């Protein structure tokens, strides 16, 4: 369709609302389009389609006033006109707000959103593509409109109740067009930029999100938490640190929420902040201590495995910000007071002793080896409680992968290596438990052969380590085992321990 016919169809003309003669004609048309999009919601979809056709057909020189003197005032007016039009287009696909209590809306409430979002995405893509046809970004114009467009695209390319396959595809096309027009390599490059001078649009994106990220409002807009977390997870060091005062509070708000999915999202954001922020910046203004207390509170109160798991690994990295690892201290150092590592390990072992949920037992068992390894010889402070946990977890089956048993065997090996002088008088209880484990595993017909072999191999490693720290006492006791009470498979394992070695 010819441009004149499109303008006539849109009922736009440069004489409808005369503006100062110095103003470029396109600004007048953009302001008129914005007024029509806001003033006629019922006709918005049809009007958006015409806007798309307008930008596909129009000459970029006319759209961006390339032939004009392009004075500073004209550039500012052109930028304001485009910003207003894009805000009006995005507003046509606005999502309904949740209730004040933050209860999520049903799928029915979002029924009309995907169609409108797909139409708006196509129109915005046409606007962005006109940049390419005109030879790239036009000064600060693209940077001015990129933040709200990026937020809109991220909102609608995620698989959520307010999206469909068509709207997600359209939003992805919009994001690709934005990156292409600005010559950005990917979304991370868009947000972070290349240098301090070209720092990307992260600050501007946070400006768009900020009104909805307050404590009283973030629960009313369902997508804002997803857009915020997506944005944060794209940013790495050293670009994250300057924005830390704006990124940390929303992450803490999410992690403190009662819904597990929000809590998990918040912990993931906090962990990303810990990994991508210099320790000195985290310790400044007591931020690291605030994070530590928030993580401990979650670890103490949560009974959801999907929440506890990221909290445990977040704490593991956060502790290195707050203090040196106990294993890094020289053996000649005098005895230390209990550290934060000790407090966390004590809390984990206390929970493990009383835990009966299979999912949580697996989570704790998987997280325990790096904690014990980090403690080094300082694990001696926790041997009594650690022994109870090891004995209790090795006695309980964990089919089909036997994750808990395998991880606890790893913990036992690390403990014996680190605290071997203290293990000799504990070898009796551990030896009996390991022998029972070998017999149980060898007779368990439900176990896969590969899992059975792993368990038996790791058990034999533990027996060898116990023998080494007990000066051969384990070998002498194993030689007294009645072969008629064990299967051939168990006997073969024991033979690997009782083979004579030079001492």
One Martini backbone bead per residue (centre of mass of N, CA, C, O) as a GRO file, in nm:
protein
  503
    1UNK     BB    1   0.096   0.036   0.023
    2UNK     BB    2   0.083   0.351  -0.001
    3UNK     BB    3   0.162   0.611   0.193
    4UNK     BB    4  -0.082   0.796   0.133
    5UNK     BB    5  -0.296   0.577   0.187
    6UNK     BB    6  -0.218   0.525   0.478
    7UNK     BB    7  -0.265   0.811   0.585
    8UNK     BB    8  -0.560   0.819   0.501
    9UNK     BB    9  -0.648   0.567   0.663
   10UNK     BB   10  -0.542   0.708   0.938
   11UNK     BB   11  -0.618   1.012   0.937
   12UNK     BB   12  -0.351   1.170   0.840
   13UNK     BB   13  -0.209   1.504   0.879
   14UNK     BB   14  -0.018   1.798   0.886
   15UNK     BB   15  -0.301   1.982   0.935
   16UNK     BB   16  -0.454   1.901   1.192
   17UNK     BB   17  -0.185   1.987   1.385
   18UNK     BB   18  -0.025   2.241   1.410
   19UNK     BB   19   0.315   2.312   1.401
   20UNK     BB   20   0.600   2.415   1.405
   21UNK     BB   21   0.800   2.464   1.131
   22UNK     BB   22   1.061   2.322   1.261
   23UNK     BB   23   0.909   2.072   1.261
   24UNK     BB   24   0.897   1.765   1.178
   25UNK     BB   25   0.652   1.585   1.027
   26UNK     BB   26   0.682   1.311   1.184
   27UNK     BB   27   0.614   1.410   1.470
   28UNK     BB   28   0.318   1.466   1.421
   29UNK     BB   29   0.238   1.173   1.345
   30UNK     BB   30   0.333   1.035   1.605
   31UNK     BB   31   0.148   1.187   1.800
   32UNK     BB   32  -0.115   1.097   1.664
   33UNK     BB   33  -0.078   0.796   1.701
   34UNK     BB   34  -0.062   0.799   2.007
   35UNK     BB   35  -0.347   0.916   2.055
   36UNK     BB   36  -0.502   0.686   1.911
   37UNK     BB   37  -0.399   0.447   2.088
   38UNK     BB   38  -0.516   0.568   2.356
   39UNK     BB   39  -0.822   0.655   2.256
   40UNK     BB   40  -0.865   0.347   2.098
   41UNK     BB   41  -0.882   0.039   2.217
   42UNK     BB   42  -1.082  -0.111   2.019
   43UNK     BB   43  -0.880  -0.016   1.758
   44UNK     BB   44  -0.580  -0.102   1.808
   45UNK     BB   45  -0.514  -0.350   1.633
   46UNK     BB   46  -0.564  -0.218   1.357
   47UNK     BB   47  -0.369   0.023   1.401
   48UNK     BB   48  -0.109  -0.140   1.441
   49UNK     BB   49  -0.102  -0.263   1.159
   50UNK     BB   50  -0.070   0.017   1.015
   51UNK     BB   51   0.193   0.093   1.148
   52UNK     BB   52   0.359  -0.133   1.028
   53UNK     BB   53   0.312  -0.051   0.732
   54UNK     BB   54   0.434   0.229   0.751
   55UNK     BB   55   0.733   0.132   0.827
   56UNK     BB   56   0.766  -0.052   0.572
   57UNK     BB   57   0.709   0.190   0.347
   58UNK     BB   58   0.884   0.400   0.448
   59UNK     BB   59   1.120   0.640   0.446
   60UNK     BB   60   1.389   0.677   0.651
   61UNK     BB   61   1.442   0.980   0.592
   62UNK     BB   62   1.160   1.060   0.699
   63UNK     BB   63   1.146   0.911   0.978
   64UNK     BB   64   1.457   1.059   1.062
   65UNK     BB   65   1.539   1.329   0.931
   66UNK     BB   66   1.806   1.314   0.737
   67UNK     BB   67   1.764   1.587   0.558
   68UNK     BB   68   1.795   1.760   0.789
   69UNK     BB   69   1.958   1.955   1.014
   70UNK     BB   70   1.934   1.830   1.297
   71UNK     BB   71   1.885   1.963   1.551
   72UNK     BB   72   1.872   1.941   1.882
   73UNK     BB   73   1.565   1.997   1.913
   74UNK     BB   74   1.472   1.794   1.694
   75UNK     BB   75   1.593   1.540   1.823
   76UNK     BB   76   1.430   1.557   2.086
   77UNK     BB   77   1.149   1.546   1.952
   78UNK     BB   78   1.186   1.277   1.806
   79UNK     BB   79   1.242   1.109   2.059
   80UNK     BB   80   0.975   1.173   2.204
   81UNK     BB   81   0.788   1.060   1.983
   82UNK     BB   82   0.892   0.768   1.984
   83UNK     BB   83   0.855   0.710   2.285
   84UNK     BB   84   0.547   0.753   2.284
   85UNK     BB   85   0.472   0.540   2.075
   86UNK     BB   86   0.598   0.293   2.218
   87UNK     BB   87   0.436   0.319   2.478
   88UNK     BB   88   0.161   0.284   2.340
   89UNK     BB   89   0.208   0.006   2.221
   90UNK     BB   90   0.276  -0.141   2.487
   91UNK     BB   91   0.000  -0.063   2.626
   92UNK     BB   92  -0.177  -0.258   2.439
   93UNK     BB   93  -0.017  -0.515   2.612
   94UNK     BB   94  -0.113  -0.501   2.888
   95UNK     BB   95  -0.119  -0.633   3.198
   96UNK     BB   96  -0.280  -0.748   3.446
   97UNK     BB   97  -0.337  -0.704   3.775
   98UNK     BB   98  -0.301  -0.804   4.073
   99UNK     BB   99  -0.370  -0.840   4.371
  100UNK     BB  100  -0.270  -0.714   4.672
  101UNK     BB  101  -0.186  -1.019   4.778
  102UNK     BB  102  -0.048  -1.167   4.510
  103UNK     BB  103  -0.238  -1.332   4.357
  104UNK     BB  104  -0.254  -1.524   4.102
  105UNK     BB  105  -0.361  -1.543   3.792
  106UNK     BB  106  -0.543  -1.668   3.560
  107UNK     BB  107  -0.558  -1.762   3.231
  108UNK     BB  108  -0.813  -1.593   3.163
  109UNK     BB  109  -0.689  -1.306   3.220
  110UNK     BB  110  -0.477  -1.365   2.955
  111UNK     BB  111  -0.629  -1.428   2.685
  112UNK     BB  112  -0.568  -1.143   2.514
  113UNK     BB  113  -0.256  -1.097   2.518
  114UNK     BB  114  -0.103  -1.259   2.293
  115UNK     BB  115  -0.228  -1.116   2.045
  116UNK     BB  116  -0.137  -0.827   2.118
  117UNK     BB  117   0.168  -0.889   2.149
  118UNK     BB  118   0.219  -0.982   1.857
  119UNK     BB  119   0.136  -0.719   1.718
  120UNK     BB  120   0.335  -0.531   1.865
  121UNK     BB  121   0.595  -0.679   1.788
  122UNK     BB  122   0.568  -0.633   1.485
  123UNK     BB  123   0.567  -0.323   1.494
  124UNK     BB  124   0.841  -0.290   1.640
  125UNK     BB  125   1.006  -0.437   1.427
  126UNK     BB  126   0.951  -0.231   1.204
  127UNK     BB  127   1.085   0.004   1.345
  128UNK     BB  128   1.367  -0.124   1.379
  129UNK     BB  129   1.418  -0.199   1.075
  130UNK     BB  130   1.440   0.097   0.979
  131UNK     BB  131   1.728   0.133   1.075
  132UNK     BB  132   1.865  -0.058   0.875
  133UNK     BB  133   1.763   0.079   0.613
  134UNK     BB  134   1.919   0.356   0.714
  135UNK     BB  135   2.209   0.251   0.852
  136UNK     BB  136   2.126   0.236   1.147
  137UNK     BB  137   2.174   0.403   1.412
  138UNK     BB  138   2.031   0.719   1.551
  139UNK     BB  139   2.211   0.780   1.769
  140UNK     BB  140   2.006   0.813   2.061
  141UNK     BB  141   1.737   0.674   1.975
  142UNK     BB  142   1.781   0.372   2.028
  143UNK     BB  143   1.865   0.403   2.328
  144UNK     BB  144   1.588   0.526   2.417
  145UNK     BB  145   1.403   0.262   2.315
  146UNK     BB  146   1.538  -0.006   2.415
  147UNK     BB  147   1.442  -0.062   2.709
  148UNK     BB  148   1.128  -0.106   2.667
  149UNK     BB  149   1.164  -0.320   2.445
  150UNK     BB  150   1.321  -0.526   2.611
  151UNK     BB  151   1.110  -0.568   2.832
  152UNK     BB  152   0.886  -0.664   2.643
  153UNK     BB  153   1.030  -0.907   2.516
  154UNK     BB  154   1.091  -1.062   2.782
  155UNK     BB  155   0.796  -1.089   2.873
  156UNK     BB  156   0.707  -1.257   2.582
  157UNK     BB  157   0.940  -1.503   2.552
  158UNK     BB  158   0.810  -1.649   2.779
  159UNK     BB  159   0.678  -1.935   2.942
  160UNK     BB  160   0.352  -1.827   2.993
  161UNK     BB  161   0.025  -1.739   3.044
  162UNK     BB  162   0.072  -1.465   2.851
  163UNK     BB  163   0.159  -1.681   2.633
  164UNK     BB  164   0.247  -1.790   2.305
  165UNK     BB  165   0.394  -1.914   2.037
  166UNK     BB  166   0.348  -1.653   1.871
  167UNK     BB  167   0.441  -1.439   2.083
  168UNK     BB  168   0.723  -1.554   2.129
  169UNK     BB  169   0.825  -1.530   1.840
  170UNK     BB  170   0.780  -1.222   1.813
  171UNK     BB  171   0.966  -1.142   2.054
  172UNK     BB  172   1.226  -1.265   1.940
  173UNK     BB  173   1.232  -1.094   1.686
  174UNK     BB  174   1.254  -0.825   1.833
  175UNK     BB  175   1.523  -0.879   1.979
  176UNK     BB  176   1.688  -0.928   1.720
  177UNK     BB  177   1.636  -0.651   1.593
  178UNK     BB  178   1.768  -0.486   1.816
  179UNK     BB  179   2.051  -0.610   1.797
  180UNK     BB  180   2.096  -0.548   1.496
  181UNK     BB  181   2.064  -0.236   1.500
  182UNK     BB  182   2.297  -0.203   1.744
  183UNK     BB  183   2.531  -0.414   1.719
  184UNK     BB  184   2.468  -0.655   1.907
  185UNK     BB  185   2.553  -0.970   2.000
  186UNK     BB  186   2.379  -0.967   2.273
  187UNK     BB  187   2.217  -0.924   2.564
  188UNK     BB  188   2.469  -0.867   2.735
  189UNK     BB  189   2.579  -0.644   2.550
  190UNK     BB  190   2.335  -0.458   2.574
  191UNK     BB  191   2.364  -0.417   2.892
  192UNK     BB  192   2.698  -0.371   2.920
  193UNK     BB  193   2.879  -0.348   2.693
  194UNK     BB  194   3.230  -0.256   2.655
  195UNK     BB  195   3.258   0.007   2.827
  196UNK     BB  196   3.237   0.266   3.035
  197UNK     BB  197   3.117   0.452   2.814
  198UNK     BB  198   2.978   0.174   2.696
  199UNK     BB  199   2.738   0.046   2.929
  200UNK     BB  200   2.472   0.024   2.828
  201UNK     BB  201   2.112  -0.047   2.947
  202UNK     BB  202   2.076  -0.127   3.247
  203UNK     BB  203   1.989   0.133   3.391
  204UNK     BB  204   1.734   0.181   3.209
  205UNK     BB  205   1.591  -0.084   3.273
  206UNK     BB  206   1.569  -0.025   3.578
  207UNK     BB  207   1.395   0.226   3.540
  208UNK     BB  208   1.151   0.072   3.424
  209UNK     BB  209   1.123  -0.133   3.679
  210UNK     BB  210   1.124   0.025   3.953
  211UNK     BB  211   0.815   0.091   4.010
  212UNK     BB  212   0.769  -0.248   4.038
  213UNK     BB  213   1.007  -0.316   4.282
  214UNK     BB  214   0.861  -0.272   4.524
  215UNK     BB  215   0.726  -0.397   4.810
  216UNK     BB  216   0.416  -0.306   4.723
  217UNK     BB  217   0.429  -0.396   4.384
  218UNK     BB  218   0.565  -0.666   4.268
  219UNK     BB  219   0.309  -0.867   4.307
  220UNK     BB  220   0.112  -0.729   4.084
  221UNK     BB  221   0.347  -0.800   3.869
  222UNK     BB  222   0.433  -1.088   3.732
  223UNK     BB  223   0.683  -1.022   3.522
  224UNK     BB  224   0.899  -0.855   3.682
  225UNK     BB  225   1.068  -1.087   3.810
  226UNK     BB  226   1.159  -1.212   3.538
  227UNK     BB  227   1.297  -0.966   3.415
  228UNK     BB  228   1.492  -0.911   3.642
  229UNK     BB  229   1.637  -1.187   3.649
  230UNK     BB  230   1.725  -1.189   3.357
  231UNK     BB  231   1.896  -0.935   3.372
  232UNK     BB  232   2.090  -1.015   3.600
  233UNK     BB  233   2.197  -1.292   3.461
  234UNK     BB  234   2.352  -1.125   3.224
  235UNK     BB  235   2.532  -1.001   3.448
  236UNK     BB  236   2.874  -0.934   3.495
  237UNK     BB  237   3.177  -0.903   3.564
  238UNK     BB  238   3.213  -0.556   3.635
  239UNK     BB  239   2.901  -0.448   3.582
  240UNK     BB  240   2.743  -0.508   3.852
  241UNK     BB  241   2.852  -0.337   4.091
  242UNK     BB  242   2.734  -0.042   4.027
  243UNK     BB  243   2.422  -0.183   4.061
  244UNK     BB  244   2.381  -0.309   4.348
  245UNK     BB  245   2.171  -0.116   4.497
  246UNK     BB  246   1.939  -0.219   4.274
  247UNK     BB  247   1.970  -0.548   4.294
  248UNK     BB  248   1.951  -0.647   4.593
  249UNK     BB  249   1.665  -0.583   4.708
  250UNK     BB  250   1.487  -0.756   4.510
  251UNK     BB  251   1.627  -1.025   4.579
  252UNK     BB  252   1.544  -1.028   4.878
  253UNK     BB  253   1.241  -1.017   4.833
  254UNK     BB  254   1.217  -1.285   4.683
  255UNK     BB  255   1.359  -1.474   4.901
  256UNK     BB  256   1.122  -1.383   5.127
  257UNK     BB  257   0.910  -1.549   5.004
  258UNK     BB  258   0.652  -1.794   5.036
  259UNK     BB  259   0.700  -1.876   4.754
  260UNK     BB  260   0.911  -2.098   4.613
  261UNK     BB  261   0.955  -1.968   4.329
  262UNK     BB  262   1.047  -1.692   4.441
  263UNK     BB  263   1.272  -1.788   4.625
  264UNK     BB  264   1.447  -1.924   4.408
  265UNK     BB  265   1.491  -1.672   4.239
  266UNK     BB  266   1.630  -1.504   4.460
  267UNK     BB  267   1.869  -1.698   4.517
  268UNK     BB  268   1.982  -1.692   4.233
  269UNK     BB  269   2.045  -1.391   4.238
  270UNK     BB  270   2.231  -1.389   4.485
  271UNK     BB  271   2.442  -1.585   4.373
  272UNK     BB  272   2.519  -1.412   4.132
  273UNK     BB  273   2.621  -1.176   4.298
  274UNK     BB  274   2.846  -1.326   4.450
  275UNK     BB  275   3.003  -1.423   4.182
  276UNK     BB  276   2.996  -1.096   4.046
  277UNK     BB  277   3.130  -0.973   4.314
  278UNK     BB  278   3.336  -0.822   4.490
  279UNK     BB  279   3.419  -0.867   4.814
  280UNK     BB  280   3.448  -0.568   4.895
  281UNK     BB  281   3.160  -0.484   4.803
  282UNK     BB  282   3.006  -0.683   4.990
  283UNK     BB  283   3.130  -0.575   5.265
  284UNK     BB  284   3.008  -0.328   5.211
  285UNK     BB  285   2.765  -0.219   5.421
  286UNK     BB  286   2.706  -0.523   5.516
  287UNK     BB  287   2.602  -0.713   5.286
  288UNK     BB  288   2.709  -1.000   5.347
  289UNK     BB  289   2.560  -1.026   5.619
  290UNK     BB  290   2.277  -1.005   5.505
  291UNK     BB  291   2.298  -1.254   5.324
  292UNK     BB  292   2.366  -1.456   5.545
  293UNK     BB  293   2.107  -1.423   5.712
  294UNK     BB  294   1.908  -1.493   5.486
  295UNK     BB  295   2.016  -1.781   5.432
  296UNK     BB  296   1.983  -1.895   5.718
  297UNK     BB  297   1.680  -1.852   5.738
  298UNK     BB  298   1.609  -2.042   5.506
  299UNK     BB  299   1.753  -2.298   5.616
  300UNK     BB  300   1.577  -2.307   5.884
  301UNK     BB  301   1.268  -2.291   5.742
  302UNK     BB  302   1.291  -2.469   5.504
  303UNK     BB  303   1.105  -2.765   5.330
  304UNK     BB  304   1.229  -2.720   5.038
  305UNK     BB  305   1.440  -2.855   4.818
  306UNK     BB  306   1.447  -2.627   4.589
  307UNK     BB  307   1.557  -2.418   4.810
  308UNK     BB  308   1.791  -2.547   4.971
  309UNK     BB  309   1.999  -2.602   4.752
  310UNK     BB  310   2.075  -2.303   4.666
  311UNK     BB  311   2.145  -2.209   4.953
  312UNK     BB  312   2.390  -2.392   5.007
  313UNK     BB  313   2.563  -2.285   4.760
  314UNK     BB  314   2.555  -1.989   4.834
  315UNK     BB  315   2.694  -2.015   5.111
  316UNK     BB  316   2.961  -2.136   5.016
  317UNK     BB  317   3.044  -1.867   4.863
  318UNK     BB  318   2.990  -1.654   5.088
  319UNK     BB  319   3.200  -1.746   5.304
  320UNK     BB  320   3.450  -1.642   5.135
  321UNK     BB  321   3.380  -1.339   5.192
  322UNK     BB  322   3.387  -1.348   5.521
  323UNK     BB  323   3.615  -1.586   5.510
  324UNK     BB  324   3.842  -1.806   5.564
  325UNK     BB  325   3.918  -2.113   5.511
  326UNK     BB  326   4.002  -2.357   5.730
  327UNK     BB  327   4.198  -2.521   5.526
  328UNK     BB  328   4.411  -2.264   5.497
  329UNK     BB  329   4.526  -2.322   5.760
  330UNK     BB  330   4.776  -2.381   5.951
  331UNK     BB  331   4.862  -2.634   6.169
  332UNK     BB  332   5.018  -2.426   6.373
  333UNK     BB  333   4.776  -2.304   6.452
  334UNK     BB  334   4.579  -2.204   6.675
  335UNK     BB  335   4.299  -2.238   6.814
  336UNK     BB  336   3.982  -2.163   6.712
  337UNK     BB  337   3.711  -2.020   6.672
  338UNK     BB  338   3.417  -2.027   6.572
  339UNK     BB  339   3.280  -2.020   6.262
  340UNK     BB  340   3.071  -1.992   5.999
  341UNK     BB  341   3.128  -2.272   5.898
  342UNK     BB  342   3.047  -2.412   6.160
  343UNK     BB  343   2.754  -2.314   6.173
  344UNK     BB  344   2.657  -2.440   5.908
  345UNK     BB  345   2.740  -2.734   5.955
  346UNK     BB  346   2.575  -2.770   6.211
  347UNK     BB  347   2.299  -2.716   6.080
  348UNK     BB  348   2.309  -2.937   5.867
  349UNK     BB  349   2.345  -3.181   6.059
  350UNK     BB  350   2.088  -3.135   6.222
  351UNK     BB  351   1.895  -3.173   5.981
  352UNK     BB  352   1.992  -3.456   5.892
  353UNK     BB  353   1.916  -3.620   6.143
  354UNK     BB  354   1.586  -3.539   6.119
  355UNK     BB  355   1.550  -3.628   5.833
  356UNK     BB  356   1.281  -3.789   5.610
  357UNK     BB  357   1.299  -3.663   5.344
  358UNK     BB  358   1.423  -3.760   5.052
  359UNK     BB  359   1.484  -3.494   4.902
  360UNK     BB  360   1.642  -3.360   5.140
  361UNK     BB  361   1.856  -3.576   5.180
  362UNK     BB  362   1.984  -3.538   4.902
  363UNK     BB  363   2.060  -3.241   4.927
  364UNK     BB  364   2.242  -3.262   5.177
  365UNK     BB  365   2.435  -3.483   5.068
  366UNK     BB  366   2.536  -3.314   4.819
  367UNK     BB  367   2.647  -3.062   5.003
  368UNK     BB  368   2.854  -3.186   5.212
  369UNK     BB  369   3.137  -3.235   5.079
  370UNK     BB  370   3.233  -2.933   5.038
  371UNK     BB  371   3.220  -2.861   5.338
  372UNK     BB  372   3.423  -3.070   5.445
  373UNK     BB  373   3.657  -2.987   5.262
  374UNK     BB  374   3.672  -2.692   5.365
  375UNK     BB  375   3.743  -2.761   5.668
  376UNK     BB  376   3.918  -2.993   5.716
  377UNK     BB  377   4.052  -3.033   6.026
  378UNK     BB  378   3.797  -2.877   6.153
  379UNK     BB  379   3.603  -3.131   6.154
  380UNK     BB  380   3.662  -3.230   6.446
  381UNK     BB  381   3.427  -3.064   6.584
  382UNK     BB  382   3.201  -3.275   6.416
  383UNK     BB  383   3.230  -3.590   6.454
  384UNK     BB  384   2.990  -3.686   6.620
  385UNK     BB  385   2.765  -3.585   6.426
  386UNK     BB  386   2.881  -3.703   6.161
  387UNK     BB  387   2.865  -3.999   6.242
  388UNK     BB  388   2.558  -4.015   6.269
  389UNK     BB  389   2.497  -3.941   5.978
  390UNK     BB  390   2.650  -4.164   5.834
  391UNK     BB  391   2.508  -4.406   5.965
  392UNK     BB  392   2.215  -4.326   5.889
  393UNK     BB  393   2.252  -4.305   5.569
  394UNK     BB  394   2.375  -4.600   5.516
  395UNK     BB  395   2.108  -4.759   5.614
  396UNK     BB  396   1.948  -4.610   5.383
  397UNK     BB  397   1.777  -4.632   5.119
  398UNK     BB  398   1.820  -4.477   4.760
  399UNK     BB  399   1.635  -4.513   4.524
  400UNK     BB  400   1.803  -4.580   4.228
  401UNK     BB  401   2.092  -4.404   4.274
  402UNK     BB  402   2.211  -4.363   4.563
  403UNK     BB  403   2.295  -4.067   4.642
  404UNK     BB  404   2.331  -4.050   4.950
  405UNK     BB  405   2.539  -4.276   4.989
  406UNK     BB  406   2.760  -4.172   4.797
  407UNK     BB  407   2.802  -3.895   4.938
  408UNK     BB  408   2.867  -4.008   5.224
  409UNK     BB  409   3.118  -4.164   5.137
  410UNK     BB  410   3.270  -3.910   5.054
  411UNK     BB  411   3.265  -3.781   5.332
  412UNK     BB  412   3.421  -4.004   5.479
  413UNK     BB  413   3.681  -3.980   5.319
  414UNK     BB  414   3.742  -3.680   5.386
  415UNK     BB  415   3.746  -3.718   5.693
  416UNK     BB  416   3.973  -3.924   5.719
  417UNK     BB  417   4.193  -3.752   5.579
  418UNK     BB  418   4.170  -3.500   5.779
  419UNK     BB  419   4.103  -3.687   6.072
  420UNK     BB  420   4.281  -3.953   6.130
  421UNK     BB  421   4.367  -3.939   6.442
  422UNK     BB  422   4.036  -3.958   6.526
  423UNK     BB  423   3.939  -4.251   6.386
  424UNK     BB  424   4.019  -4.507   6.547
  425UNK     BB  425   3.784  -4.498   6.778
  426UNK     BB  426   3.561  -4.515   6.521
  427UNK     BB  427   3.600  -4.785   6.354
  428UNK     BB  428   3.391  -4.985   6.461
  429UNK     BB  429   3.126  -4.851   6.367
  430UNK     BB  430   3.211  -4.813   6.071
  431UNK     BB  431   3.273  -5.106   5.998
  432UNK     BB  432   2.995  -5.226   6.049
  433UNK     BB  433   2.845  -5.043   5.847
  434UNK     BB  434   3.008  -5.120   5.589
  435UNK     BB  435   2.944  -5.423   5.595
  436UNK     BB  436   2.639  -5.397   5.577
  437UNK     BB  437   2.642  -5.250   5.308
  438UNK     BB  438   2.766  -5.474   5.138
  439UNK     BB  439   2.543  -5.685   5.191
  440UNK     BB  440   2.300  -5.522   5.097
  441UNK     BB  441   2.396  -5.459   4.807
  442UNK     BB  442   2.449  -5.757   4.709
  443UNK     BB  443   2.120  -5.833   4.776
  444UNK     BB  444   2.011  -5.612   4.577
  445UNK     BB  445   1.799  -5.659   4.301
  446UNK     BB  446   1.719  -5.345   4.223
  447UNK     BB  447   1.997  -5.285   4.146
  448UNK     BB  448   2.214  -5.164   3.952
  449UNK     BB  449   2.522  -5.258   3.860
  450UNK     BB  450   2.658  -4.977   3.859
  451UNK     BB  451   2.567  -4.892   4.144
  452UNK     BB  452   2.679  -5.130   4.301
  453UNK     BB  453   2.976  -5.083   4.222
  454UNK     BB  454   3.006  -4.803   4.342
  455UNK     BB  455   2.942  -4.873   4.635
  456UNK     BB  456   3.164  -5.089   4.673
  457UNK     BB  457   3.408  -4.916   4.598
  458UNK     BB  458   3.365  -4.689   4.813
  459UNK     BB  459   3.372  -4.875   5.055
  460UNK     BB  460   3.662  -4.979   5.014
  461UNK     BB  461   3.797  -4.707   5.047
  462UNK     BB  462   3.709  -4.667   5.340
  463UNK     BB  463   3.850  -4.921   5.452
  464UNK     BB  464   4.138  -4.839   5.377
  465UNK     BB  465   4.143  -4.575   5.541
  466UNK     BB  466   4.085  -4.705   5.813
  467UNK     BB  467   4.332  -4.889   5.815
  468UNK     BB  468   4.547  -4.664   5.804
  469UNK     BB  469   4.444  -4.513   6.079
  470UNK     BB  470   4.462  -4.817   6.244
  471UNK     BB  471   4.720  -4.987   6.178
  472UNK     BB  472   4.566  -5.267   6.056
  473UNK     BB  473   4.303  -5.348   6.215
  474UNK     BB  474   4.102  -5.402   5.984
  475UNK     BB  475   4.246  -5.639   5.855
  476UNK     BB  476   4.241  -5.831   6.101
  477UNK     BB  477   3.927  -5.839   6.116
  478UNK     BB  478   3.866  -5.938   5.824
  479UNK     BB  479   4.016  -6.220   5.853
  480UNK     BB  480   3.767  -6.316   6.058
  481UNK     BB  481   3.571  -6.360   5.846
  482UNK     BB  482   3.300  -6.547   5.755
  483UNK     BB  483   3.258  -6.682   5.440
  484UNK     BB  484   2.961  -6.804   5.485
  485UNK     BB  485   2.824  -6.500   5.530
  486UNK     BB  486   2.919  -6.438   5.232
  487UNK     BB  487   2.951  -6.330   4.937
  488UNK     BB  488   3.158  -6.329   4.671
  489UNK     BB  489   3.149  -6.023   4.627
  490UNK     BB  490   3.235  -5.940   4.914
  491UNK     BB  491   3.502  -6.096   4.926
  492UNK     BB  492   3.640  -5.945   4.694
  493UNK     BB  493   3.639  -5.674   4.838
  494UNK     BB  494   3.799  -5.761   5.094
  495UNK     BB  495   4.059  -5.844   4.944
  496UNK     BB  496   4.144  -5.550   4.867
  497UNK     BB  497   4.207  -5.489   5.179
  498UNK     BB  498   4.380  -5.762   5.273
  499UNK     BB  499   4.612  -5.701   5.121
  500UNK     BB  500   4.930  -5.702   5.142
  501UNK     BB  501   5.133  -5.442   5.286
  502UNK     BB  502   5.367  -5.211   5.300
  503UNK     BB  503   5.492  -5.027   5.610
   0.00000   0.00000   0.00000
